[in-house]
């Protein structure tokens, strides 16, 4: 098991057909989310599926279980997660919340992040 440096995604995506991003993660990862995946946190309550970007950015969007507090932290904070609890999300599954731009503009913006 290794560590992965990440930062939270800035922006909001519509919930997937599973009803929530944590349900999506559990289905795709084929396991139950039991705690926040931030290595400095082990909160077990109010878990959500948090969209994160690998640092340095590798062109993919990932999903991992996070406590609501960690998911709401400042978007530029870099932290570590256990890589065994991270899955890649296909861009086809990412639909921007209406009014928050397009996925193409969002991806172009994050390419500029270092």
N, C-alpha and C positions, 0 to 999 in steps of 0.2 A: 504494500500500500504506500503510495507516494502522496506528496502534497502538490497543490496547484495554486499559483497566485492568481487571484481574480479581483475584479471590481464589479459592482452592480451595474446593470443596464439602466440607462436613463431613458425613460419612455414607458409606455404601457401597452400591453398586448391584450386583445380580447381573450376570454377564457376559451380553452379548447373544448371539443365535444365531450370530454370526460367530466366537464363541469368546473374544474379548477386545475391550476397548474400543478398542485401537489398530487392530485389524482392522476394527472398525466404522467408525472415522474414515477409514481408508484407502479403504474401499468407498464411503462417502458423499461424501468429498471428491474421490474419483477421482484420487488420487495417493498416492505412497509417503511415509511419514514418514521424514525423514532426520536431523532434529535436534530438540532441545528447543526449543519455541516461546517460552520466556521470553527476552526480548530481551537479557538479561544473561548468558545461558547458551547454549552451542552444543554441548552434549553430544550425541554421536551413538550412544551405547551405552545399552542397557536402557531403551528408550522405552516409555511406556505412554500410554493414552488418558486424559488428565486432565480430570475434570469441573470446570468453573469457572463462576463467576457474574460478570457484568459489574458494575463499580462506576461509578456507583451501580446498584443492582440494578434490572433491567428486567423481571423476571418470567420470564425464560428460563434454561435450563440449557444450557451450551455444552460442547463437547468439543474438546480440542486436544492435539497431541503434547507430552508433557513427559517429562523424564528422571525416573527413579524418585525421585531426591533432591528435585527440585522438587515433585513430586506429594505427597511426604510432609512438606513444610514446614508450619509452623504455619498453621492454616486462616484466621487473620485477616490474614496478610500480603497486602498489595496489591502487584501487580507488573504489568508490561506484556508483552503478546504481540502478534505481528503478526496483524492481523485477517483476513488472507487464509488463515490456517491454523486458523481457528476455525469450527466448524459448530454449529448449534443442534440440540439433541436433543429430539425430541418426548417429552412426558411419558409417552405410551403405551409408549415404549421403556425407561423408567426403572422398574425393579422393585427395591424395597428388599431388601437381604439380610435374611432372616428374623431377627427379634429386634432389628432396628434401627429399629423404628417403621413408620409408614405414610408414603407419599408426601405425603398431605394434611397431616399434622402437620409434616413436614419443610418443606414449602412455606410453611406458616404461620410457622414459626420464622424462615425466611430473609427473609420480608417485614419482619421487625423489624430486620434488619441494615441499617446505614447506611454 
